[in-house]
Amino acid sequence: MAFTASTWGQGRLLTGLSPGSSLSGFTAVITKDNLPTSALDTGPLSGLNGGGDFYFATDINGANQLPAQIVTCVTNATASSTEFEAEIRFPTYASGTRSVYAFWNKAGQSQPLPGAAFGSEEVWQDNLIAAHLEESSGSTATDSAGNRNGTYNGSLPTVGANFGQDLNGTSDYVNFGNAALGIASAFTFSLKVRTDTIGSNQQLFTSDDSNTANRHWQWRIDAAGTVGIIPFDSSGSVIFGSSGSTVLSAATEYILDFVWTASAYKSYINGVEDLSVASTTNIGDLTGAGFGAAIGAREASGGAKADLFNGQAGELRVVAGAYLTADYIASKSANQLNPSTFWTAGTVFVPGGTTLTITNIMNQYRQRRV
């Protein structure tokens, strides 16, 4: 399947930072920092239909379309009021194949359905969960991979596009249920966070801590401000408890990754390995009844919630049955933390080779008003 890029009104080439090695199934974010102001200003060259006309491909003609999810798109004549976040997936992202063409400004165009070819679920085909907490609303934390939604507990106001939900440290958490995560050989958990306080244990993504019939674990920020991992065996005994050496700062944005490679547990902070502990112990399927897997809290004795997270939690990614490589994690973190420096933006062009002139701009404007 392909789309005819020459029928779009605007295009721009974005070239990403070179990875350390070829990355399979690399997902990347594109924000308004990577687009010209005119792409979101509601003018004659703006994106349309709530972002429905933003399409992406690795070639200028649209023959090699990329799956995309438009997480948010807000157009406004005032630049500071605009918002844009799109997630795309490269089949292969390497030194020679790390460019993407963004196209927009096509009247009547909409995004593919989530489960259709190049729809949003294809972006997350390698993920068990991909929850964009920054864009969820109501009581549901929507899983863009289409597998398992989360449920918000507490009053969680959105703190703004491109970050996440505010957890108050006393009653707020996000529960992803009790059903098995299906983790049997390896995994990666990724979470974007910004903690408001340091000085007490705060859970990141954690399994049921009260059911001793199944293995479970805690991935948390320790009281000292370091990221720790505590897996438990099937009898509820601690296998080991380890923390990294990097001390996090309050009110600072971090991309955190927790990896089990089937031979070691590893923790990464902003793409840099901070902890590695050799272990061949499987943490299990998380099949136990009770609290299940959750962001921001664990279940203590009697069902009380403990070690609640105080701060903002953003995008959660869960890869089950495989783990992300160090190169993948480094590139993903660089992209998520600063899309404006990850992508080098080319000159805006008119697909099909049309010269960008005042006459052509007015013609496009008249066509849209007809």
C-alpha positions as CSV (number, residue, x, y, z in Angstrom):
1,M,0.0,0.0,0.0
2,A,1.2,3.5,-0.7
3,F,-0.2,7.0,-0.9
4,T,0.3,9.6,-3.7
5,A,2.3,12.2,-1.9
6,S,2.1,14.6,-4.9
7,T,-1.5,15.3,-4.0
8,W,-0.6,16.7,-0.6
9,G,0.0,20.5,-0.2
10,Q,3.2,20.5,2.0
11,G,6.1,18.3,2.8
12,R,9.3,18.3,4.8
13,L,12.3,15.8,5.1
14,L,13.3,15.0,8.7
15,T,16.6,13.2,9.2
16,G,17.2,11.5,12.6
17,L,20.4,11.0,14.6
18,S,22.4,8.0,13.5
19,P,22.1,4.9,15.8
20,G,25.0,2.8,17.1
21,S,23.6,-0.1,15.1
22,S,20.7,-1.0,12.9
23,L,17.4,-0.9,14.9
24,S,14.5,-3.1,13.9
25,G,11.0,-1.8,14.5
26,F,12.2,1.6,15.9
27,T,9.3,3.9,17.0
28,A,10.0,7.6,17.1
29,V,8.1,10.8,18.1
30,I,7.7,13.9,16.0
31,T,6.4,17.1,17.6
32,K,5.6,20.6,16.6
33,D,9.2,21.5,17.1
34,N,10.0,19.5,13.9
35,L,7.3,21.3,11.8
36,P,7.1,24.9,10.5
37,T,4.7,27.3,12.2
38,S,2.5,27.3,9.1
39,A,1.8,23.6,9.6
40,L,-0.4,24.3,12.6
41,D,-1.5,27.9,12.3
42,T,-4.9,27.3,10.6
43,G,-3.7,29.2,7.5
44,P,-3.7,28.0,3.9
45,L,-0.7,25.7,4.4
46,S,-1.9,24.2,7.7
47,G,-2.6,20.7,8.6
48,L,-6.3,19.7,8.4
49,N,-9.0,17.5,10.0
50,G,-7.4,17.3,13.4
51,G,-4.2,15.9,12.0
52,G,-5.9,13.5,9.7
53,D,-3.8,14.6,6.8
54,F,-0.4,14.1,8.4
55,Y,1.2,11.1,6.6
56,F,4.7,9.8,6.7
57,A,7.0,7.8,4.3
58,T,10.7,7.0,3.9
59,D,10.5,8.3,0.3
60,I,9.4,11.6,-1.3
61,N,6.6,9.9,-3.3
62,G,4.8,8.1,-0.5
63,A,5.5,4.6,-1.9
64,N,7.1,3.4,1.4
65,Q,4.5,4.6,3.9
66,L,5.1,4.3,7.6
67,P,2.6,3.4,10.3
68,A,1.6,6.5,12.3
69,Q,-0.4,7.5,15.4
70,I,-1.4,11.2,15.7
71,V,-1.4,11.4,19.5
72,T,-2.4,15.0,19.5
73,C,-2.9,17.8,16.9
74,V,-4.2,21.2,17.9
75,T,-4.1,24.0,15.2
76,N,-4.4,27.6,16.3
77,A,-3.5,31.0,14.9
78,T,-1.4,31.6,18.0
79,A,1.7,29.5,17.9
80,S,2.0,29.0,21.6
81,S,-1.5,27.4,21.6
82,T,-0.7,24.7,19.1
83,E,0.1,21.1,19.9
84,F,1.4,18.2,17.9
85,E,2.7,14.7,18.6
86,A,2.9,11.9,16.2
87,E,4.5,8.4,16.7
88,I,5.9,6.5,13.7
89,R,7.5,3.1,13.2
90,F,10.5,2.3,11.0
91,P,10.8,-1.3,9.9
92,T,14.5,-0.7,9.9
93,Y,16.3,2.4,11.3
94,A,20.0,2.5,10.5
95,S,22.7,5.0,9.4
96,G,21.5,4.9,5.8
97,T,17.8,4.6,6.4
98,R,16.9,7.1,9.1
99,S,15.0,9.7,7.1
100,V,11.3,10.3,7.1
101,Y,9.2,12.6,4.9
102,A,6.3,14.3,6.6
103,F,3.3,15.4,4.5
104,W,0.3,17.5,5.4
105,N,-2.2,20.0,4.0
106,K,-4.7,17.7,2.1
107,A,-8.4,18.5,2.4
108,G,-10.7,15.6,3.2
109,Q,-7.9,13.3,4.3
110,S,-8.1,11.1,7.5
111,Q,-5.9,8.7,9.3
112,P,-6.2,4.9,8.7
113,L,-8.3,3.1,11.3
114,P,-6.2,1.9,14.3
115,G,-6.2,-1.8,13.2
116,A,-5.8,-1.1,9.4
117,A,-2.7,-1.1,7.4
118,F,-0.5,1.8,8.6
119,G,-2.9,2.6,11.4
120,S,-1.9,3.4,15.0
121,E,-1.8,-0.2,16.2
122,E,0.8,-1.0,13.6
123,V,3.1,1.5,15.2
124,W,3.0,-0.5,18.4
125,Q,3.0,-4.1,17.0
126,D,6.1,-5.0,19.0
127,N,4.6,-3.8,22.3
128,L,2.2,-5.5,24.7
129,I,1.2,-2.1,26.1
130,A,1.8,1.5,24.7
131,A,-0.1,3.9,26.9
132,H,0.1,7.6,26.2
133,L,-0.9,8.9,29.6
134,E,-0.5,12.5,28.5
135,E,-3.5,12.1,26.1
136,S,-5.8,9.8,28.0
137,S,-9.0,11.1,29.4
138,G,-11.7,10.1,31.8
139,S,-11.0,6.9,33.8
140,T,-9.2,5.0,31.0
141,A,-5.5,5.0,30.2
142,T,-5.8,3.9,26.6
143,D,-3.4,1.3,25.2
144,S,-2.5,2.3,21.7
145,A,-1.3,-1.3,21.0
146,G,-4.9,-2.4,21.4
147,N,-4.2,-5.0,24.1
148,R,-4.8,-3.7,27.6
149,N,-6.1,-0.4,28.8
150,G,-5.3,0.9,32.3
151,T,-7.7,2.4,34.8
152,Y,-7.0,5.7,36.6
153,N,-7.5,5.6,40.4
154,G,-7.9,9.0,42.0
155,S,-8.3,12.5,40.5
156,L,-5.6,12.9,37.8
157,P,-5.6,16.1,35.9
158,T,-3.6,16.2,32.6
159,V,-0.5,18.4,33.0
160,G,-0.1,19.1,29.3
161,A,0.6,17.5,25.9
162,N,3.8,15.5,25.4
163,F,4.2,14.7,29.1
164,G,1.8,12.9,31.3
165,Q,-0.6,12.6,34.2
166,D,-0.1,14.1,37.6
167,L,0.0,11.5,40.4
168,N,-0.4,13.1,43.9
169,G,1.6,10.6,45.9
170,T,-1.3,9.8,48.2
171,S,-4.1,8.2,46.3
172,D,-3.3,8.3,42.5
173,Y,-2.1,5.3,40.5
174,V,-2.8,3.6,37.2
175,N,-3.9,-0.1,37.3
176,F,-3.4,-2.4,34.3
177,G,-5.3,-5.3,35.8
178,N,-4.6,-8.8,37.0
179,A,-4.4,-10.8,33.8
180,A,-1.1,-12.4,32.8
181,L,1.4,-10.1,31.0
182,G,2.7,-13.2,29.3
183,I,6.4,-12.5,30.2
184,A,8.2,-15.8,29.9
185,S,11.7,-15.1,28.4
186,A,12.5,-11.4,28.4
187,F,11.0,-7.9,28.6
188,T,11.5,-4.1,28.5
189,F,9.4,-1.6,30.5
190,S,9.9,2.1,29.5
191,L,8.3,5.0,31.4
192,K,8.7,8.8,31.1
193,V,8.6,10.4,34.5
194,R,9.2,13.7,36.4
195,T,9.1,13.3,40.2
196,D,8.1,16.1,42.4
197,T,9.8,14.9,45.5
198,I,12.8,12.7,46.5
199,G,13.1,11.1,49.9
200,S,10.8,8.1,50.0
201,N,10.3,5.0,48.0
202,Q,8.1,5.6,44.9
203,Q,6.9,2.8,42.7
204,L,7.3,3.1,38.9
205,F,5.8,0.0,37.2
206,T,5.2,-2.8,39.7
207,S,3.4,-6.1,39.9
208,D,1.2,-7.5,42.7
209,D,3.2,-7.3,45.9
210,S,0.8,-9.2,48.2
211,N,0.2,-12.5,46.3
212,T,3.0,-14.9,47.2
213,A,1.7,-17.6,44.8
214,N,3.3,-15.9,41.8
215,R,6.6,-14.1,41.2
216,H,6.4,-10.4,41.2
217,W,8.7,-7.4,41.3
218,Q,9.1,-3.7,42.1
219,W,10.7,-1.1,39.8
220,R,10.9,2.0,41.9
221,I,12.7,5.2,42.8
222,D,14.3,4.6,46.2
223,A,14.4,7.0,49.1
224,A,17.9,8.1,48.1
225,G,16.7,9.1,44.6
226,T,18.2,6.1,42.8
227,V,16.3,3.7,40.6
228,G,16.0,0.2,42.1
229,I,14.8,-3.3,41.1
230,I,13.5,-5.8,43.6
231,P,12.2,-9.2,42.1
232,F,10.5,-11.7,44.4
233,D,10.4,-15.5,43.9
234,S,7.2,-17.6,44.0
235,S,7.3,-17.8,47.8
236,G,7.4,-14.1,48.2
237,S,11.1,-13.9,49.1
238,V,13.3,-11.2,47.7
239,I,15.6,-12.6,45.0
240,F,17.9,-9.6,45.3
241,G,17.5,-5.8,45.8
242,S,19.7,-3.5,43.8
243,S,19.8,0.2,43.0
244,G,21.8,2.1,40.5
245,S,24.3,4.9,41.3
246,T,22.6,7.9,39.6
247,V,20.6,10.2,41.9
248,L,17.6,11.6,40.2
249,S,16.6,15.3,40.7
250,A,13.1,16.5,41.5
251,A,11.2,18.3,38.8
252,T,13.4,16.9,36.1
253,E,12.2,14.8,33.1
254,Y,13.6,11.3,32.7
255,I,13.2,8.3,30.4
256,L,13.6,5.2,32.5
257,D,14.0,1.6,31.1
258,F,13.9,-1.7,33.0
259,V,15.2,-4.7,31.0
260,W,15.4,-8.4,31.7
261,T,17.6,-10.1,29.1
262,A,17.0,-13.7,30.4
263,S,20.5,-13.5,31.9
264,A,20.5,-10.1,33.7
265,Y,18.3,-7.3,35.0
266,K,19.3,-3.9,33.7
267,S,18.2,-0.3,34.4
268,Y,18.7,2.7,32.1
269,I,18.3,6.4,32.8
270,N,18.0,8.6,29.7
271,G,19.5,5.9,27.5
272,V,22.5,5.2,29.7
273,E,22.9,1.9,31.6
274,D,22.8,2.6,35.4
275,L,22.5,-0.9,36.8
276,S,23.1,-4.5,35.7
277,V,22.6,-7.5,37.9
278,A,23.2,-11.0,36.6
279,S,20.1,-13.2,37.0
280,T,18.4,-16.1,35.2
281,T,15.3,-16.1,37.4
282,N,12.1,-15.5,35.5
283,I,9.8,-13.0,37.3
284,G,6.7,-14.9,35.9
285,D,3.5,-14.2,34.1
286,L,1.9,-12.0,36.8
287,T,-1.2,-14.2,36.9
288,G,-2.1,-13.7,40.5
289,A,-5.3,-12.2,41.7
290,G,-5.1,-8.8,43.5
291,F,-3.5,-5.6,42.5
292,G,-1.9,-6.8,39.2
293,A,0.5,-4.5,37.3
294,A,0.3,-0.8,38.0
295,I,2.1,2.5,37.6
296,G,2.7,4.5,40.8
297,A,1.9,2.2,43.7
298,R,2.2,-1.3,45.1
299,E,-0.2,-3.3,47.2
300,A,0.8,-3.9,50.8
301,S,-0.6,-6.1,53.5
302,G,-4.4,-5.9,53.7
303,G,-4.7,-4.4,50.3
304,A,-3.5,-0.9,51.3
305,K,-1.6,1.0,48.6
306,A,2.0,1.9,49.5
307,D,5.0,3.8,48.1
308,L,2.9,5.9,45.8
309,F,4.6,8.0,43.1
310,N,4.4,11.8,43.5
311,G,5.0,13.5,40.1
312,Q,4.1,13.1,36.5
313,A,4.0,9.8,34.6
314,G,4.0,9.9,30.8
315,E,4.3,7.3,28.1
316,L,4.5,3.6,29.2
317,R,5.8,1.0,26.8
318,V,5.9,-2.8,27.6
319,V,7.7,-5.2,25.3
320,A,7.1,-8.8,26.4
321,G,9.0,-11.8,25.1
322,A,11.9,-9.7,23.9
323,Y,14.1,-6.9,25.1
324,L,15.3,-3.6,23.6
325,T,19.0,-3.4,22.9
326,A,21.2,-0.7,24.5
327,D,21.5,1.1,21.1
328,Y,17.7,1.1,20.7
329,I,17.2,2.5,24.2
330,A,19.8,5.2,23.7
331,S,18.2,6.3,20.4
332,K,14.7,6.1,21.8
333,S,15.7,8.2,24.8
334,A,17.4,10.8,22.7
335,N,14.3,11.1,20.5
336,Q,11.8,11.3,23.4
337,L,13.8,13.7,25.5
338,N,14.5,16.2,22.7
339,P,12.8,15.7,19.3
340,S,14.0,19.1,18.2
341,T,17.6,18.0,18.3
342,F,17.0,14.4,17.3
343,W,15.6,15.4,13.9
344,T,17.3,17.7,11.4
345,A,14.6,19.5,9.4
346,G,14.9,20.1,5.7
347,T,13.2,22.9,3.8
348,V,9.5,22.8,3.4
349,F,8.5,21.9,-0.1
350,V,5.4,21.4,-2.2
351,P,5.1,17.7,-3.2
352,G,5.1,17.2,-6.9
353,G,7.6,19.9,-7.5
354,T,5.3,22.9,-7.5
355,T,7.2,26.1,-6.8
356,L,6.1,27.8,-3.6
357,T,4.8,31.2,-4.6
358,I,2.2,33.6,-3.3
359,T,0.1,32.6,-6.3
360,N,0.3,28.9,-5.5
361,I,-0.5,29.6,-1.9
362,M,-3.6,31.5,-2.8
363,N,-4.7,28.9,-5.3
364,Q,-4.4,26.2,-2.6
365,Y,-6.5,28.5,-0.3
366,R,-9.2,29.0,-3.0
367,Q,-9.3,25.3,-3.7
368,R,-10.0,24.5,0.0
369,R,-12.8,27.1,0.1
370,V,-14.6,25.7,-2.8
